Amino acid sequence: MKLKHIYSILKFNILLILCLSYDNLVLGQSTSSDFSHEDQKIIKHLELQSGKSVSSHNAILPFNESRIIEDINNIYTNYLNSNEDIDTSEFDRFLRSRALFLNNHTENKYNAYSIAKKKNNFLKYFYPTADQFYSYSNKNFYFGINPILNISLGKEKDSTAILFKNQRGIILTGGIDHRVYFKSRIIETQASYNAFENNYILSHQSIPGAAFIKKYNSSIFKINNGYDFLIADALVNFRATKHIDVSLGHGTHFIGNGMRSLLLSDFTTPYFYLRLNTQFWKINYQNIYAELSPQSKFIGVADALLPKKYMAAHYLSINLLKNWNVGLFESVIFSRKNQFELQYLNPIILYRSIEQSLGSPDNVLLGAHSNIQLFKKINMYGQLMLDEFVVKELLFDNKGWWANKFGIQLGLFYPDAFGVKHLDISIEHNRVRPYTYSFRDTIPSNYTHYNQELAHPLGSNFKENLLKLNYQFFNRWNIELSVMQFSKGLDDGLLNYGGNVNRSHDDHRVMDYNNKIGQGIEQKVLNLNLGLQYELMQRMYLTLNFNHRKQSLASVTSNQSFITTGLRWNIDQRAVEY
């Protein structure tokens, strides 16, 4: 009965997919909605082709839909006016996923509109535009609905456990009066994880990207240590003026052009935020006011209101030259009983000066980002993050003082590498000193949310090297090799060596001087991932992944390998790189 039941479910899903995909099988590769690193990669491609940075500043995610489309349209218009024989595949990939938006903003007369204006004639009500399973529009209002499906099965070597993921959900997008844009997504998940993911879950008492968690068991797949959770995120964006947008949402943010961010990343669980985005001339200025949680609610914990902490952050991005962008970042994490610190609401003030005037009770971080395009071929980028430092201790005495807390990132992105079309190479190095992102009051003001890192998932006290090779071939096929190598220092019992951002830097700190990256129990990891995917239709992929992880911990070496295969529809693949 169990085998028949599984077969019936699979047969139904296959028939459903074939029915929904009939006319869309002619479509090429496309990308996701406004918060996508794949979209960011496409924009970097187009920037390099044109030799100039987009005015909407692509280091800031999530994108503003209307502004980024205006940028892409301008680049496309310049190509048309130049009479160059160009490859429009990148434009095609990006704009097909915005067909609903374009179809309802024809008054803007986008030259790129013709790329996305491809309708399905087979089904009257489904896929009226290339990017929406169902949509409706009139002169004042439009919305679209897309299903989400992510099913995978896998096996870990030398383990009887099944690796399993079953995600179903829905995405609703739309607009009102050409001034309001909204997006809402909800995903139900049942999953079991490999050994090193389970180690992270148990040590952090949370799952990256998830909040409330329940146990999940399956007699069919012989799973007795799985998890069941719901993911919900949403945003409403209002065009307040020609240059100012106001967003209210529940989600995450990312600042940077790399695979990682040392400033603010989307690794963590969604949180509530208010975002102000001001764009004029060569400048983009972003303010984020967020409500975070210093704790998580894990399995077995009684229902109760979680305590709160808050974040205020701003990021000033400037296109200094047509091919060079720089940004300045500042954030403050603070905890107040039942209230937001009103003094941090000033959108253009230096938070550090306010924090000092309040008695220095809060955790302030400063940062810088730079991104430059070289020879219309290579994109180089970097970040500097400063948590605490004293110039005398850092530059002159330099005896490894514990409070010289900072991180550095350097990387490059090389699309169409060595003249090979659709071969992209990314290389990145990150390093963060011990005790960085932590604070003296244990959890409330540490740079975390729901016990998860707000910046780099490895936290602090590590060095990391990343390599990613991505190649698209035969239009629908894609193969990617990812290599991650890092060394990190772990705590030894109560001894705090500065690698756990959820600990106070005053909690059993081992020493004040002679601190260096990697101190403590040495952990060395080499992780290799090889992925192959085939696009069945718009945003629907068949996937096959092989992962091998070699770890040396306190001179004890272990190896883990697993393979997974699955079907993914309207959802990005979340990288397991920590």
C-alpha positions, 0 to 999 in steps of 0.5 A: 500500500505504501509503494502504491501510495507513493506512486499515485502521488508521483503520477499526479504531480507529473501529470499536473506539471505537464499540464501546467508546462505545455506551452512554457516548454519553449521558454529559456532559462529565467530567474526569480523575483526581486530578491535573488542573487541570480538576478544580481549576477545577471545585472553584474553581467550587463554592467560589465557589458555596458561598462557602467554601474546601474543607478539603482546600485545592485549591492543592495538587496532586495531590489526595488522592482521599478528602479532596476527595470528602468536601469535595465531598459536604459542599458538595452536602449543604449544597445539599440541606439548603438546598432551593435549586434548584441546577445539579448539572452541576459535581458531575456532571462531578467525581463521574462521574470518581470513580465507581469510588471512590464505588462502593467507599466506600458505607459513607461514605453520600455524598449525592453517591453517587447522581450517580456511580452510573450503570452500563452495562447493555449490556456486562457487563464493560466500563464497569461504572461511568461512569469505568472501561473495566474494573473489579473489586471486592470488599469489600477490594479494587478496581481499574480500567483505562482506556486512553489514546489521543492521536493528532493530525496538523498542519501548520506554515505555510511548512514541509513537516514534519508535526506528529504525535503518537501516544500510547498507554497505560494507567491502573491505579487502585485501593484496598485496605482503604479505606486504600490508594489507588494509581494507575499510568500508562504512555504510549508516545509518538512525536511531531514538534514545531513550530519553537519547541518544537524550540528548547526541546528542543535548548536544554534537551536534554530534552522537558518531561514526558519522560525517556529519548528516542530519535530517531523517523523515519516514511516514512509521514508523512515525519518525520525529526526526531521523538522516541520516549519513554516516560512512566511515573508512579505513586503509592501513598497510605496513610491512616496516621491520620485526619489524616495521609496518606503517599504514595510516588510518581514524578510531579510536583506543583503549588502554586497556583491559577493557570495558572502556579506560581512555587513548584512546578509540574508542567511538568517530567519526573516524579521520585521523591518521598515526600510527607507530608500532614497535615490538621486543623482549618483547616490542611493541611501538606505535606512533599515529599522528592524525588530529582532529576537535575541533568542529562538523558540526550539523544540520542547520550549514552552510557548511564551513571548520572545524578548526583543532587540532592535537594529538601526542600519544605514548604507550610503552608496555612491557611483564615484565613476561610471565603473566604480561604486563605493558604499559606507555602512553603519548599524547599531544593535540595542535592547530596550525594555518594550520600546525602540530607542527613538534617537536612532530614528534620525535617518542621517545621523551618525549612530556612533555619536548617539550611542556614545551620548547615551552612555555607550550601551549598544553595539555599533558596527561600521563598514565599507564596500567597494565594487569596480569593473575592470576592462569590461570583463572582471568585477572586483569587490571588497568589504571592510567591517569594523566592530571595535578597534583602537588605532594605537593598539591596531597600528602601532602596538599591534599585540593582538588586542582582543578588542581590535575586532574587524573583518575583510573580504576580497573577491572577483567575478569573471563572467564569460571567462577566457572567452567561453560564453556562459562560463562564470568564475567567482573567487572570494576570501573572507577573514574575521578576527576573534570576538567580532560581532559579539558584545559584553551583554551576552545575547541582547546586543550581539549581531544575531537574530534568532541565534543566527548570524546577521552577517557571515554564517561562520560568525568570527575567528575564521579564514575562508576561501570560496571558488565557484564555477558555473557553466550554462550549456545547451540553453537549458542545462547548468552545471556548477562546482562550488569549493569552500575551504575554511579554518576556524577556532572553536571554544574549549568548554567554558574557555572563550576563544572568540568564535561564538558570536552568541557569547559575550566577549567578557564571558571567560575570554582567554586573554586580552593580548596575542589573539589571532584568527584560528585560536582555540580548538582548530576546525578545518573544513574542505567542502566540495559541491557539484550540481547539475540542473535542467530547466523543464520550463519557466523557473522549474528545474530538475536537480542533481547534487553531490556534496563531499565534506572533509573536516579536521577537528582537534586533529581528528579527520572525518569525511561526509558525502551525500547525493540528492536529486529533486524537482524545484519550481519557483524557489531558489536553491539555498546553498549549504555553505557553513 
